[in-house]
Amino acid sequence: MARILLVRHGQSEWNAEGRWQGQADIALSDLGRTQARAAADRIGAFDVVASSTLARAAETAYIVTSHLGIGPIIPVPDLIERSAGEWSGLTRDDIEREWPGYLDEGKRPPEYETDEQLWPRLERGLREVAAYVGDPNGEALAFAHGGLIYLIEDRSGERRGRINNLGALWVDVPEDGEIRALDRVALIDDDLVSAQSADIL
């Protein structure tokens, strides 16, 4: 089975402002670029490098691979973040004002991409990356988003709390059988982590 280290992108400008992003194409913040450079020092060799096509993941991938001298980066559109629907661009305070109680009750707005809608796309994206690896025992590095990592963990039966920017999850992608979450990895030190950024997509 191929293994993928699925990495959450560096802090984006909207992460820094506490805004839900979803599929909005927001650039990295200066801290996000610093995080990506720091993470490169903890990433080893991989058979394949892939990325979501959203700017915050693609730029993280570019910074890391440029530092390591590896590539090319394969763009995988199916690895983009879950759509946040009507909440895209809003802060938690905005959401609480316009949709009171939704966050505490785990409810989402009508256009939010549900787990059932997201999973087929995410599975397709992970299997695409694994196919590029070729060797069933090979390893890929893929830059993506927190919402995807949460869903893989949920389907594996173990959500491990919030994931910080440049947090990562090892994922097993067998040729036949269920995709499953393995261990999480922190690629940057705590002094570069922004707690606010871990709380939103």
Secondary structure, 3 states (H helix, E strand, C coil): CEEEEEEECCCEHHHHHCECCCCCCCCECHHHHHHHHHHHCCCCCCCEEEECCCHHHHHHHHHHHHHHCCCCEEECHHHCCCCCHHHCCCEHHHHHHHCCCHHHHCCCCCCCCCHHHHHHHHHHHHHHHHHHHCCCCCEEEEEECHHHHHHHHHHHCCCCCCCCCCEEEEEEECCCCCCEEEEEEECCCHHHCCHHHHHCC
